[in-house]
């Protein structure tokens, strides 16, 4: 079965590129774009990191085998065509010829084999790519520009293409990996439109234009090298300070504006605002089902009835966040709206459930107790204090004491690997395919920092595996509908809200858009006079 014919791919490339060339001719080349970010990368090795800020930088240094277009379809990248067998266990990719890595290494089938094998190598301790690649088994170079990829069980075409289109599964230079070893993440080498220059931790990352770049995917709006001479990513942690650099002219783009800045800058014609809804896993508070208190599903359900995402979004976030009700963000493909009615805000019901579970309010403290144990839980969240403090206040209304802890992503990743170090912990993950649920809920990821609820059920595992292998899209939708309802019936998480990303731009920035609702696409960006 061939997923794209070569003829149709060729015609598609001609149409997209020729239509974009006119737009490109009107844009100005030159200049360095300064992008202010809310945090630094951990590493720029795509196969190792799972950090979104690393992704933002890496997508300019590296290319992927395929790209996801704005309409959700997948178009050629370093791979020009692909086909698969009936059960999705064998895929064959034909590769683009004439591509070189920044260090002069040729890109070919052997390079793809090296990359895919490296992703699953336990020695590199991949934080995400090894899960995203699914049941990968091996790959073989059939000739210089054809590679066969084998899986131990079926993987749906859309799942594989979505994974391969993400920067985490980018193609890295085998030569550079051999040269730098564990330090490759500090000396990244790809085939992308920009070349890594320098990185000063917690300060900036600087990239320069790859003048030899002439293999841009048809997902972009022009051919040839990038318009920009360079990009500088500057780390500014504090929201107000970061937004101020837009007003002073120190930054051309400010990522993740806070609500105050959005309301102020949105009415000023000197700036542009780009708003994007993030698909995938919304911001959620996982409940560790191995915790002595949270082992009781009635306690977990009471917490759900006692929290209102709508109230949080409409008060604290002034309507600039989207309420969420389940393990997928609204707008994600295969999102099940039925979850929206499963846990309506009902604090009286929450109190009754806790009463029935034996947790009785101590009149002196207002906090519930049972057999001398206080109903006290720690809640670990990444940097954002408002949502965790709001959660803390709502839980106090039903007699649950929350120790609100603002932690770094590194600390959160560390504590969620051990069952006895947390009771509640936050996460969210931008992802354009519902297969993100397999990564976040399959029991094989317990202890990896991903399956944070630590729920181990062969029935859920089987559902996730069946959805992964289902080749018919309509059947996959039904599979994921059932999975979402199952997860919420087991009360494994508290949905907090779906992220809306607000980026601020100077008025002379042209050609800016975001990928997957949050990552800035900068290849087509220019700075106009």
LUMMIKOL-181529 format. One line per 2 residues: number of its first residue (from 1); their letters; for each residue x, y, z of C-alpha. Coordinates in Angstrom, 1 decimal. Example, Ala and Ser with C-alpha at 12.3 -4.5 7.8 and 13.67 -1.06 7.14 Angstrom:
1 = AS = 12.3/-4.5/7.8  13.7/-1.1/7.1
***
This chain:
1 = XX = 0.0/0.0/0.0  1.5/3.3/-1.0
3 = XX = 0.6/6.3/1.1  1.7/8.9/-1.5
5 = XX = 2.4/8.4/-5.1  5.7/9.9/-6.4
7 = XX = 3.8/11.8/-9.1  1.3/13.4/-6.6
9 = XX = 4.2/14.3/-4.3  6.1/15.9/-7.1
11 = XX = 3.0/17.9/-8.2  2.3/18.9/-4.6
13 = XX = 5.8/20.2/-4.2  5.6/22.2/-7.3
15 = XX = 2.3/23.8/-6.4  3.3/24.7/-2.8
17 = XX = 6.8/26.0/-3.7  5.7/28.0/-6.8
19 = XX = 2.8/29.5/-4.9  5.2/30.5/-2.1
21 = XX = 8.0/31.9/-4.3  6.0/35.0/-5.1
23 = XX = 5.5/35.7/-1.4  9.2/35.1/-0.8
25 = XX = 10.3/37.6/-3.5  8.7/40.4/-1.5
27 = XX = 10.5/39.7/1.7  13.8/41.2/2.8
29 = XX = 16.9/39.1/3.5  19.2/39.9/6.3
31 = XX = 19.3/40.7/10.0  19.4/38.7/13.2
33 = XX = 16.2/37.8/14.9  16.2/38.1/18.7
35 = XX = 13.8/35.7/20.4  13.1/36.0/24.1
37 = XX = 12.3/32.7/25.8  10.9/31.8/29.2
39 = XX = 13.6/29.3/29.9  16.8/27.6/28.7
41 = XX = 17.3/24.3/26.9  18.6/21.3/28.9
43 = XX = 20.4/19.9/25.8  20.3/20.4/22.1
45 = XX = 20.5/16.7/21.4  17.0/16.0/19.9
47 = XX = 17.2/12.3/20.8  17.9/13.0/24.4
49 = XX = 15.8/16.0/25.4  12.1/16.1/26.1
51 = XX = 12.0/19.9/26.7  9.8/22.2/24.7
53 = XX = 12.4/25.1/24.8  15.0/22.8/23.4
55 = XX = 12.5/21.9/20.6  12.1/25.6/19.8
57 = XX = 15.8/25.9/19.1  16.4/22.5/17.6
59 = XX = 13.8/22.8/14.8  16.1/25.4/13.2
61 = XX = 19.3/23.3/13.4  17.8/20.0/12.3
63 = XX = 15.5/18.6/9.6  13.0/15.8/10.0
65 = XX = 12.1/13.1/7.6  8.6/14.4/7.1
67 = XX = 6.8/17.7/8.1  3.3/18.3/9.4
69 = XX = 1.5/20.9/7.3  -0.9/23.5/8.8
71 = XX = -3.9/21.4/7.7  -2.7/18.4/9.5
73 = XX = -1.4/16.5/6.5  2.2/15.2/6.2
75 = XX = 4.5/16.3/3.4  8.1/15.4/2.4
77 = XX = 11.1/16.5/4.4  14.3/14.6/4.1
79 = XX = 12.1/11.7/3.0  10.4/12.2/-0.4
81 = XX = 8.0/9.2/-0.4  6.9/6.3/1.8
83 = XX = 5.0/3.1/1.7  4.0/0.4/4.2
85 = XX = 2.7/-3.2/4.4  -0.9/-4.0/5.4
87 = XX = -0.4/-4.3/9.2  2.0/-1.4/9.6
89 = XX = 5.0/-3.4/10.7  7.3/-2.5/7.7
91 = XX = 7.7/1.0/6.3  10.0/2.0/3.4
93 = XX = 11.2/5.6/2.9  12.8/7.1/-0.1
95 = XX = 15.2/9.9/0.7  16.2/13.2/-0.7
97 = XX = 19.5/13.2/-2.5  22.2/15.9/-2.3
99 = XX = 21.7/16.8/1.3  24.7/17.4/3.6
101 = XX = 25.0/17.9/7.3  26.6/21.2/8.5
103 = XX = 29.9/19.3/9.0  29.9/18.1/5.4
105 = XX = 28.7/14.5/6.2  26.4/13.2/3.5
107 = XX = 22.8/12.5/4.5  21.7/9.0/3.2
109 = XX = 20.1/5.8/4.2  22.9/4.8/6.5
111 = XX = 22.6/8.1/8.3  18.9/7.3/8.9
113 = XX = 19.7/3.9/10.2  22.2/5.4/12.6
115 = XX = 19.7/7.9/13.9  16.8/5.5/14.4
117 = XX = 19.0/3.0/16.1  20.5/5.7/18.3
119 = XX = 17.1/6.9/19.5  16.4/3.5/21.2
121 = XX = 19.9/3.0/22.5  19.5/2.9/26.3
123 = XX = 22.9/4.5/26.7  21.7/7.9/25.6
125 = XX = 18.8/7.9/28.1  16.2/9.4/25.7
127 = XX = 13.6/11.3/27.6  11.0/11.3/24.8
129 = XX = 12.1/10.2/21.3  12.4/6.5/22.3
131 = XX = 8.8/6.5/23.3  7.5/8.5/20.4
133 = XX = 9.1/6.1/17.9  6.8/3.3/19.1
135 = XX = 7.6/-0.4/18.8  10.7/0.2/16.6
137 = XX = 12.7/-2.9/16.0  15.4/-2.2/13.4
139 = XX = 16.1/-0.5/10.1  18.1/-1.4/7.0
141 = XX = 19.6/0.7/4.2  18.3/-1.0/1.0
143 = XX = 20.4/1.3/-1.1  22.0/4.7/-0.7
145 = XX = 18.7/6.6/-0.6  16.1/3.9/0.5
147 = XX = 15.6/2.8/4.1  13.4/0.1/5.4
149 = XX = 12.1/0.5/9.0  10.8/-2.5/10.9
151 = XX = 8.5/-2.6/13.9  7.8/-5.5/16.3
153 = XX = 4.1/-4.7/16.1  1.9/-2.5/14.0
155 = XX = 2.0/1.3/14.1  -0.5/3.5/12.4
157 = XX = 0.7/5.6/9.5  -0.5/8.8/11.1
159 = XX = 1.2/8.0/14.4  4.6/7.3/12.8
161 = XX = 4.5/10.3/10.5  3.5/12.5/13.4
163 = XX = 6.5/11.2/15.4  8.9/11.6/12.5
165 = XX = 7.8/15.1/11.9  8.8/16.2/15.4
167 = XX = 12.1/17.8/16.2  12.8/15.1/18.8
169 = XX = 13.2/12.6/15.9  15.4/14.9/13.8
171 = XX = 18.3/13.6/11.8  21.7/14.3/13.5
173 = XX = 25.2/14.0/12.0  26.7/10.6/12.7
175 = XX = 30.2/12.1/12.3  29.5/14.8/14.9
177 = XX = 28.0/12.3/17.4  31.1/10.1/17.0
179 = XX = 33.3/13.2/17.6  31.5/14.7/20.6
181 = XX = 29.9/11.7/22.3  27.9/12.7/25.3
183 = XX = 28.7/16.4/24.6  26.9/16.3/21.2
185 = XX = 24.0/18.2/22.8  26.4/21.2/23.3
187 = XX = 27.7/20.9/19.8  24.6/20.0/17.7
189 = XX = 25.0/19.4/14.0  22.1/18.8/11.6
191 = XX = 21.1/19.6/8.1  18.7/22.4/8.9
193 = XX = 18.5/26.0/7.7  20.6/27.4/10.6
195 = XX = 24.0/26.4/12.0  24.8/26.3/15.7
197 = XX = 27.3/28.9/16.8  27.4/29.2/20.6
199 = XX = 25.5/28.6/23.8  25.9/30.4/27.1
201 = XX = 23.8/28.6/29.6  20.8/30.6/31.0
203 = XX = 21.7/33.4/28.7  21.6/32.8/25.0
205 = XX = 21.9/30.4/22.1  23.2/31.9/18.8
207 = XX = 22.6/30.4/15.3  23.8/31.5/11.9
209 = XX = 22.2/31.0/8.4  23.2/27.9/6.5
211 = XX = 23.8/29.5/3.1  24.0/26.1/1.4
213 = XX = 20.5/25.1/2.4  18.4/24.4/-0.7
215 = XX = 16.3/21.4/0.3  13.5/23.1/2.2
217 = XX = 10.3/21.0/2.6  7.2/22.2/0.7
219 = XX = 5.7/22.9/4.1  7.6/26.2/4.0
221 = XX = 6.8/29.3/2.0  10.1/29.7/0.0
223 = XX = 13.0/27.8/-1.4  16.7/28.4/-0.8
225 = XX = 18.4/29.7/2.3  16.6/31.4/5.2
227 = XX = 15.9/35.2/5.0  17.5/35.8/8.4
229 = XX = 21.3/35.9/8.7  21.0/34.6/12.3
231 = XX = 18.8/33.9/15.3  19.6/34.6/18.9
233 = XX = 17.5/32.9/21.6  17.7/34.9/24.8
235 = XX = 16.6/33.4/28.2  14.5/35.7/30.3
237 = XX = 12.6/33.9/33.0  10.4/36.6/34.4
239 = XX = 7.2/37.3/32.3  7.2/41.1/32.9
241 = XX = 10.9/41.5/32.1  10.6/39.4/29.0
243 = XX = 7.6/41.4/27.7  9.4/44.7/28.4
245 = XX = 12.2/43.7/26.0  9.6/43.9/23.2
247 = XX = 8.7/47.5/24.2  12.3/48.5/24.5
249 = XX = 13.2/47.0/21.1  15.7/44.5/22.7
251 = XX = 13.7/41.6/21.3  12.0/41.0/18.0
253 = XX = 9.9/38.2/19.3  8.8/37.4/22.9
255 = XX = 7.4/33.9/23.5  4.8/33.1/26.1
257 = XX = 3.5/36.5/27.0  1.6/36.7/30.3
259 = XX = -2.0/37.9/30.5  -1.1/41.4/31.5
261 = XX = 1.1/41.9/28.5  -1.4/40.4/26.1
263 = XX = -4.1/42.8/27.3  -1.7/45.8/27.0
265 = XX = 0.1/45.0/23.8  -3.0/43.7/22.0
267 = XX = -4.3/47.2/21.5  -1.0/48.7/20.3
269 = XX = -0.4/48.7/16.5  3.3/48.8/17.1
271 = XX = 3.2/45.1/18.0  1.7/41.9/16.6
273 = XX = 0.1/39.1/18.7  0.1/35.5/17.6
275 = XX = -2.3/33.3/19.6  -2.0/29.5/19.3
277 = XX = -4.0/26.7/20.9  -1.8/23.8/22.0
279 = XX = -3.1/20.3/21.1  -2.2/17.1/23.0
281 = XX = -2.1/16.7/26.7  -3.4/19.8/28.5
283 = XX = -2.0/21.1/31.8  -3.1/18.4/34.3
285 = XX = -2.4/17.4/37.9  -1.7/13.7/38.0
287 = XX = -2.8/11.8/41.0  -0.3/9.1/42.1
289 = XX = -2.5/6.1/42.6  0.2/4.4/44.6
291 = XX = 0.0/7.1/47.3  -1.7/5.7/50.4
293 = XX = -4.5/8.3/50.4  -5.0/8.4/46.6
295 = XX = -5.3/4.7/46.3  -9.0/5.2/47.1
297 = XX = -10.7/6.1/43.8  -13.5/7.9/45.8
299 = XX = -10.9/10.4/47.1  -9.7/11.0/43.6
301 = XX = -13.2/11.5/42.3  -14.0/13.8/45.1
303 = XX = -11.0/16.0/44.2  -12.3/16.1/40.6
305 = XX = -15.8/17.2/41.7  -14.2/19.8/44.0
307 = XX = -12.3/21.6/41.2  -13.5/23.8/38.4
309 = XX = -11.3/24.4/35.4  -13.9/26.9/34.1
311 = XX = -13.6/29.0/37.2  -9.8/29.1/37.0
313 = XX = -9.7/30.1/33.4  -12.4/32.8/33.7
315 = XX = -10.9/34.4/36.8  -7.2/33.9/37.3
317 = XX = -6.5/33.7/33.5  -9.1/36.3/32.5
319 = XX = -10.5/34.1/29.7  -7.1/33.7/28.1
321 = XX = -6.9/30.0/28.8  -9.2/27.2/27.7
323 = XX = -10.9/25.0/30.2  -10.0/21.3/30.0
325 = XX = -12.0/18.2/31.1  -9.9/15.2/30.3
327 = XX = -6.5/13.8/29.2  -6.6/15.5/25.8
329 = XX = -6.9/19.2/25.1  -10.0/20.3/23.2
331 = XX = -9.1/20.7/19.5  -6.8/17.6/19.5
333 = XX = -7.7/15.1/16.8  -10.0/12.4/18.4
335 = XX = -10.9/14.6/21.4  -14.0/13.1/23.1
337 = XX = -16.4/15.8/24.2  -18.2/13.3/26.4
339 = XX = -15.6/13.8/29.1  -16.9/17.4/29.6
341 = XX = -19.9/16.1/31.5  -18.2/13.5/33.6
343 = XX = -17.2/15.6/36.6  -19.3/18.8/36.8
345 = XX = -18.2/21.2/39.6  -20.1/20.0/42.7
347 = XX = -18.3/20.7/46.0  -21.3/19.3/48.0
349 = XX = -20.9/16.0/46.2  -17.2/16.1/46.8
351 = XX = -17.7/16.6/50.5  -20.3/13.8/50.7
353 = XX = -17.9/11.4/49.0  -15.1/12.2/51.4
355 = XX = -17.5/11.8/54.3  -18.5/8.4/53.0
357 = XX = -14.9/7.4/52.6  -14.3/8.0/56.2
359 = XX = -12.5/11.4/56.0  -14.1/13.6/58.6
361 = XX = -13.6/17.4/59.0  -11.6/18.4/62.1
363 = XX = -13.6/21.5/63.3  -10.4/23.0/64.7
365 = XX = -8.5/23.0/61.4  -11.2/22.6/58.7
367 = XX = -9.1/19.7/57.3  -10.3/16.2/57.1
369 = XX = -8.8/13.3/59.1  -9.1/9.5/59.1
371 = XX = -7.7/7.2/61.7  -5.4/10.0/62.9
373 = XX = -4.1/10.7/59.4  -4.6/14.2/58.0
375 = XX = -5.9/14.5/54.4  -2.8/16.3/53.3
377 = XX = -1.3/16.0/49.8  1.7/17.6/48.2
379 = XX = 1.1/19.1/44.7  4.2/19.8/42.6
381 = XX = 3.9/22.2/39.7  6.4/23.7/37.3
383 = XX = 7.0/27.4/38.1  3.4/28.6/37.6
385 = XX = 2.2/29.5/41.1  -1.3/30.9/40.3
387 = XX = -2.8/27.6/39.2  -1.4/25.6/42.0
389 = XX = -2.5/28.2/44.6  -6.0/28.3/43.1
391 = XX = -6.1/24.5/43.3  -4.9/24.7/46.9
393 = XX = -7.7/27.1/47.7  -10.4/25.0/46.1
395 = XX = -9.3/21.9/47.8  -9.4/23.6/51.2
397 = XX = -13.1/24.3/50.5  -13.7/20.5/50.6
399 = XX = -11.4/19.8/53.5  -8.3/18.7/51.6
401 = XX = -4.9/20.2/52.6  -2.6/20.9/49.7
403 = XX = 1.1/21.6/50.2  1.7/23.7/47.0
405 = XX = 5.2/23.3/45.7  6.6/25.2/42.7
407 = XX = 9.5/23.2/41.3  11.7/23.2/38.2
409 = XX = 11.1/20.8/35.3  14.3/18.9/36.3
411 = XX = 13.1/18.4/39.9  9.6/17.3/38.7
413 = XX = 11.1/14.8/36.3  13.3/13.4/39.1
415 = XX = 10.6/13.1/41.8  8.0/11.5/39.5
417 = XX = 10.4/8.6/38.8  9.8/7.3/42.4
419 = XX = 6.4/6.4/43.8  7.0/7.7/47.3
421 = XX = 8.2/11.2/46.5  4.9/12.8/45.4
423 = XX = 1.2/12.6/45.6  0.2/15.1/42.9
425 = XX = 2.4/16.4/40.0  1.8/18.5/37.0
427 = XX = 2.6/18.0/33.3  1.5/18.9/29.8
429 = XX = 2.6/17.9/26.4  2.1/19.5/23.0
431 = XX = 1.3/16.7/20.6  -0.8/16.6/17.4
433 = XX = -1.8/12.9/17.7  -3.7/11.2/20.5
435 = XX = -1.0/8.6/20.7  0.4/10.9/23.4
437 = XX = -1.9/9.0/25.7  0.2/5.8/25.2
439 = XX = 3.3/7.7/26.2  1.6/9.1/29.3
441 = XX = -0.5/6.2/30.5  1.0/2.9/29.4
443 = XX = 2.3/1.0/32.4  5.7/0.5/30.8
445 = XX = 6.3/4.2/31.4  5.8/4.0/35.1
447 = XX = 9.0/5.2/36.7  10.2/7.0/33.6
449 = XX = 8.8/10.3/34.6  5.9/10.0/32.0
451 = XX = 3.2/7.8/33.4  2.9/9.9/36.5
453 = XX = -0.4/8.5/37.8  1.4/5.1/38.0
455 = XX = -1.8/3.4/37.1  -1.0/-0.2/36.0
457 = XX = -3.8/-2.0/34.3  -3.5/-4.6/31.5
459 = XX = -6.9/-3.5/30.1  -5.7/0.1/29.6
461 = XX = -2.4/-1.1/28.1  -4.3/-3.3/25.6
463 = XX = -6.5/-0.4/24.6  -3.5/1.9/24.0
465 = XX = -1.7/-0.8/22.0  -4.7/-1.5/19.8
467 = XX = -5.2/2.2/19.1  -1.5/2.5/18.1
469 = XX = -1.8/-0.4/15.6  -5.2/0.5/14.1
471 = XX = -4.6/1.6/10.5  -8.2/2.8/9.8
473 = XX = -8.6/6.5/11.1  -12.3/6.2/11.8
475 = XX = -11.6/3.1/14.1  -8.8/5.0/15.8
477 = XX = -11.1/7.8/16.7  -13.5/5.3/18.4
479 = XX = -10.5/3.7/20.2  -9.4/7.0/21.6
481 = XX = -12.9/8.0/22.6  -13.1/4.9/24.8
483 = XX = -9.6/5.4/26.2  -10.3/9.0/27.3
485 = XX = -13.5/7.9/29.1  -11.7/5.0/30.7
487 = XX = -8.9/7.3/32.1  -11.5/9.7/33.5
489 = XX = -13.6/6.9/35.0  -10.5/5.8/36.9
491 = XX = -9.9/9.5/38.0  -6.2/9.4/37.3
493 = XX = -5.8/13.2/36.8  -7.3/16.6/37.4
495 = XX = -7.6/18.6/34.2  -6.5/22.1/34.8
497 = XX = -6.6/24.0/31.4  -5.5/23.8/27.8
499 = XX = -2.7/26.1/27.0  -3.1/29.1/24.8
501 = XX = 0.3/30.4/23.7  0.5/34.2/23.2
503 = XX = 3.6/35.4/21.3  4.5/39.1/20.8
505 = XX = 6.2/40.4/17.7  7.6/43.7/16.5
507 = XX = 5.5/45.1/13.7  8.3/44.6/11.2
509 = XX = 8.5/40.8/11.7  7.0/39.0/8.7
511 = XX = 6.2/35.4/7.9  5.9/34.2/11.5
513 = XX = 3.7/31.2/12.4  3.7/28.4/15.0
515 = XX = 3.8/24.7/14.6  1.8/22.4/16.8
517 = XX = 0.3/25.4/18.6  3.5/26.6/20.3
519 = XX = 6.7/26.2/18.4  7.8/29.3/16.3
521 = XX = 8.6/28.5/12.6  11.3/30.9/11.7
523 = XX = 12.6/29.7/8.3  10.2/32.0/6.5
525 = XX = 10.6/35.0/8.8  12.1/38.2/7.7
527 = XX = 12.8/41.6/9.3  11.3/44.3/7.1
529 = X = 12.8/47.8/7.1
***
